[in-house]
Amino acid sequence: MTTPPPGTDDTPELKKLRLRVEALARKRDDAEARLTGLLAALLPLDDLLADTALRAEQLGRSGAGRTGVLAAAVHEQTDAAHQMLRAELARCQVRPMDLVGKTADPVEAQVLTVEPHPTAPEGTVLRETVTGFRLGTDCLRRADVVLAVPGPGPAAEPDAPAGQPDGETARERRNQPRRISRARRRQPLPLPSKPSKRRR
């Protein structure tokens, strides 16, 4: 097909070809937008699986008997589901950013707060409170991060009192509300003991 001389109108064939190319470009853009939306919608599931696996692991360490066995089984299955999801995301070129120890880029990270640290360089990421993800080389979801500033590190946390599950201490570090069992709420004011009755 020859190119028409400048100043002349396109031939009907060229007009049809241009319309077809524009239609295909719109379909491609729509497909990419749907794929990006789907992948972004899967990221909260990644967060949930990671958090559930962590909580089940903590419960398994602190539990005893049947509770510990069930928690260990839940942790194993949740961790397996999390790894399967990560593998599928990686197949679509979606990978976690892993910004710890790196300088925070405003395009990829949202700074929530800063924290003194005795050795980490100022302005580097101490931890991600929400994992960031890339789609190829583009940012799919920004990470929520805590940055280091010069200063002494946080004081060591006191040991958990006897009977307190390790999971509660870990949940406090995750800035989540502390749950107190009904039995522990009754400890300051114990109920008077009652004589036991023989069951019929």
Buried (B, 14 or more C-beta within 10 A) or exposed (E): EEEEEEEEEEEEEEEEEEEEEEEEEEEEEEEEEEEBEEBBEBBEEBEEBBBBBBBBBBBBBBBEEEEBEBBBEBBBEBBEBBEEBBEEBEEBEBBBBEBBEBEBBEEBBEBBEBBEBEEBEEEBBBEBEBBBBBBEEEBBBBBBBBBBBEEEEEEEEEEBEEEBBBBBBBBEEEEEEEEEEEEEEEEEEEEEEEEEEEEE
